[in-house]
Amino acid sequence: MWKMKESHPLKVKELVLDNCRSIEGKIEGLTDEFEELEFLSTINVGLTSVANLPKLNKLKKLELSDNRISGGLEVLAEKCPNLTHLNLSGNKIKDLSTIEPLKKLENLKSLDLFNCEVTNLNDYRENVFKLLPQLTYLDGYDRDDKEAPDSDAEGYVEGLDDDEEDEDEEEYDEDAQVVEDEEDEEEEEEGEEEDVSGEEEVRGRAAQGHSLRGGGVPLTCCLFAFVC
């Protein structure tokens, strides 16, 4: 079974389980506790169906390439309603009726079906765009056969990196503030120690003068005048 670096599923936004073996269409440990998950990759895990995927409301990008999925895609609209990118390359999808349920994924922007038999059908691209009008990119190209820019293909991952950088900057600022506060406290303590030592030195000199002169009152008055 795979092991997670983070201490709790709620902290995980990106999860890569490529080449982990599924058991009866289910990946052990992958549960609906991953409520914040936005990117999931399960490439070549032996899936024949997506029926056992947990409910992941915040999932945006799902990588399912190089499995043995041949149908049952209707459950994706229920379990991953906010998908924007779906990669089904290298699966056993043979006809358009298999992908028709993806109509319900209203936010789906990019679909990949490389190395699926369905791509051999006549007018494949034209028919897929008609079937799924919400799509912007099919197999990396738009309706006019213009290649998707890297920003669209990788924008989601970059977004995650930006979030992590922002969190790191916030942690750095907090640490820097703590260091500054500690330095200020040390400076205040050093100042207080200097004041105390200064007073003690003056008192010592005054006491020495008192013993030499034998007169207490005038020297005491000079001491208070110096401190003030």
VMD Tcl script that draws the C-alpha trace (Angstrom):
set ca {
  {0.00 0.00 0.00}
  {1.20 3.52 -0.81}
  {2.12 5.85 2.04}
  {1.30 9.53 2.35}
  {3.85 12.16 3.33}
  {1.29 14.53 4.82}
  {-0.09 13.81 8.27}
  {-3.76 14.05 7.25}
  {-5.72 13.68 3.97}
  {-7.29 17.12 4.43}
  {-3.89 18.72 3.82}
  {-3.38 17.01 0.45}
  {-4.19 18.87 -2.78}
  {-2.15 16.80 -5.21}
  {-1.84 13.01 -5.19}
  {0.12 10.83 -7.63}
  {-0.51 7.08 -7.41}
  {0.90 6.02 -10.78}
  {1.72 2.29 -11.08}
  {0.07 1.42 -7.75}
  {-1.98 -1.75 -8.18}
  {-5.73 -1.50 -7.76}
  {-7.66 -4.36 -6.16}
  {-11.06 -5.11 -7.72}
  {-11.13 -1.63 -9.22}
  {-10.28 0.11 -5.97}
  {-7.06 1.73 -4.80}
  {-6.54 0.98 -1.12}
  {-6.27 4.11 0.99}
  {-7.89 6.44 -1.54}
  {-11.03 7.63 0.26}
  {-13.40 10.59 0.36}
  {-11.35 11.96 3.27}
  {-9.27 13.75 0.63}
  {-11.78 16.60 0.59}
  {-9.28 19.23 -0.62}
  {-7.79 17.11 -3.42}
  {-7.56 18.98 -6.73}
  {-5.19 16.80 -8.75}
  {-5.22 12.98 -8.87}
  {-3.04 10.80 -11.08}
  {-3.73 7.06 -11.30}
  {-1.80 6.12 -14.43}
  {-1.34 2.40 -15.10}
  {-2.95 1.10 -11.92}
  {-5.07 -1.60 -13.58}
  {-8.45 0.14 -13.33}
  {-11.28 -1.35 -15.39}
  {-13.86 1.08 -14.02}
  {-14.13 4.40 -12.18}
  {-17.10 3.20 -10.13}
  {-15.03 2.88 -6.95}
  {-13.50 6.35 -7.06}
  {-14.34 8.28 -3.87}
  {-16.37 11.47 -3.99}
  {-13.93 14.32 -4.61}
  {-15.89 17.53 -5.03}
  {-12.85 19.80 -5.47}
  {-10.99 17.60 -7.95}
  {-10.09 19.53 -11.11}
  {-7.63 17.30 -12.94}
  {-7.87 13.51 -13.22}
  {-5.25 11.36 -14.94}
  {-6.55 7.88 -15.84}
  {-4.33 6.99 -18.79}
  {-3.00 3.49 -19.52}
  {-5.72 1.61 -17.67}
  {-8.41 -0.75 -19.01}
  {-11.51 1.42 -18.65}
  {-14.18 0.66 -21.24}
  {-17.25 2.44 -19.84}
  {-19.11 3.55 -16.75}
  {-18.02 7.18 -17.04}
  {-21.40 8.46 -15.88}
  {-20.26 8.24 -12.24}
  {-17.67 10.99 -12.80}
  {-20.33 13.71 -12.86}
  {-21.49 12.58 -9.43}
  {-18.11 11.92 -7.83}
  {-15.98 14.63 -9.46}
  {-18.46 17.31 -10.56}
  {-15.87 20.08 -10.94}
  {-13.43 18.34 -13.29}
  {-11.78 20.60 -15.86}
  {-9.14 18.18 -17.23}
  {-9.67 14.46 -17.89}
  {-7.07 12.15 -19.42}
  {-8.36 8.77 -20.63}
  {-5.53 8.02 -23.05}
  {-4.64 4.39 -23.58}
  {-7.93 2.94 -22.34}
  {-10.45 0.64 -24.05}
  {-12.89 3.29 -25.23}
  {-14.28 2.26 -28.61}
  {-17.29 4.45 -29.41}
  {-18.76 7.88 -28.79}
  {-21.58 6.56 -26.63}
  {-18.99 5.67 -23.99}
  {-17.98 9.30 -23.52}
  {-21.47 10.76 -23.90}
  {-22.04 10.84 -20.09}
  {-19.25 13.42 -19.87}
  {-21.84 15.97 -21.02}
  {-22.77 16.36 -17.37}
  {-19.28 17.62 -16.52}
  {-20.14 21.23 -17.26}
  {-16.68 22.57 -16.38}
  {-14.75 20.05 -18.48}
  {-12.31 21.99 -20.63}
  {-9.80 19.39 -21.79}
  {-10.24 15.71 -22.73}
  {-7.50 13.33 -23.88}
  {-8.31 10.06 -25.70}
  {-4.95 9.27 -27.32}
  {-4.45 5.60 -28.17}
  {-8.13 4.75 -27.68}
  {-9.97 2.96 -30.50}
  {-12.57 5.71 -30.62}
  {-10.00 8.01 -32.26}
  {-10.12 5.83 -35.40}
  {-13.77 6.68 -36.12}
  {-14.62 8.87 -39.09}
  {-14.92 12.56 -38.19}
  {-13.86 11.67 -34.67}
  {-12.81 15.16 -33.59}
  {-15.78 16.95 -35.12}
  {-18.23 14.53 -33.52}
  {-16.64 14.71 -30.08}
  {-16.80 18.51 -30.07}
  {-20.48 18.30 -31.07}
  {-21.17 15.74 -28.38}
  {-19.31 17.70 -25.68}
  {-19.75 21.39 -26.54}
  {-18.17 22.52 -23.27}
  {-14.77 21.22 -24.42}
  {-12.04 23.63 -25.46}
  {-9.33 21.06 -26.16}
  {-9.46 17.47 -27.43}
  {-6.20 15.52 -27.42}
  {-4.29 18.75 -26.91}
  {-5.87 20.73 -29.79}
  {-8.87 23.05 -30.07}
  {-11.64 22.99 -32.70}
  {-9.40 24.83 -35.17}
  {-6.54 22.35 -34.66}
  {-4.53 24.87 -32.69}
  {-2.36 23.29 -30.04}
  {-3.21 24.03 -26.44}
  {-0.65 26.40 -24.88}
  {1.41 25.08 -22.00}
  {-0.40 27.47 -19.69}
  {-3.66 25.58 -20.26}
  {-2.09 22.15 -19.99}
  {-0.07 22.94 -16.88}
  {-1.93 25.88 -15.41}
  {-3.47 23.84 -12.65}
  {-0.14 22.50 -11.39}
  {1.39 25.97 -11.57}
  {-1.51 27.21 -9.48}
  {-0.68 24.70 -6.80}
  {2.97 25.74 -6.85}
  {1.96 29.39 -6.42}
  {-0.16 28.48 -3.41}
  {2.75 26.63 -1.85}
  {5.08 29.58 -2.52}
  {2.60 31.97 -0.87}
  {2.40 29.71 2.17}
  {6.20 29.53 2.33}
  {6.44 33.33 2.15}
  {3.90 33.71 4.95}
  {5.83 31.26 7.12}
  {9.07 33.13 6.33}
  {7.52 36.48 7.30}
  {6.26 35.02 10.56}
  {9.68 33.56 11.35}
  {11.38 36.86 10.49}
  {9.00 38.74 12.78}
  {9.77 36.34 15.63}
  {13.50 36.89 15.14}
  {13.02 40.67 15.12}
  {10.97 40.52 18.32}
  {13.63 38.40 20.00}
  {16.36 40.84 18.93}
  {14.35 43.79 20.29}
  {13.92 42.00 23.62}
  {17.65 41.27 23.79}
  {18.48 44.93 23.07}
  {16.09 46.09 25.80}
  {17.65 43.68 28.29}
  {21.15 44.86 27.36}
  {20.06 48.50 27.80}
  {18.62 47.76 31.24}
  {21.83 45.99 32.26}
  {23.89 48.99 31.12}
  {21.69 51.38 33.12}
  {22.00 49.25 36.23}
  {25.78 48.91 35.88}
  {26.04 52.68 35.29}
  {24.12 53.43 38.46}
  {26.21 50.99 40.45}
  {29.40 52.59 39.12}
  {28.22 56.08 40.07}
  {27.13 54.90 43.50}
  {30.51 53.24 43.96}
  {32.33 56.45 43.08}
  {30.06 58.46 45.36}
  {30.67 56.08 48.23}
  {34.41 56.31 47.62}
  {34.25 60.11 47.66}
  {32.16 60.01 50.83}
  {34.74 57.91 52.65}
  {37.55 60.19 51.49}
  {35.85 63.47 52.34}
  {33.88 62.34 55.39}
  {30.86 64.49 54.42}
  {27.65 62.60 53.47}
  {25.04 65.18 52.56}
  {26.64 67.08 49.65}
  {27.74 63.86 47.86}
  {24.26 62.31 48.15}
  {22.71 65.37 46.53}
  {25.20 65.20 43.66}
  {24.30 61.52 43.06}
  {20.57 62.19 42.61}
  {21.26 65.14 40.38}
  {23.42 62.91 38.10}
  {20.83 60.14 37.83}
  {18.00 62.51 37.01}
}
mol new
graphics top color blue
foreach p $ca { graphics top sphere $p radius 0.5 }
foreach p [lrange $ca 0 end-1] q [lrange $ca 1 end] { graphics top cylinder $p $q radius 0.2 }
display resetview
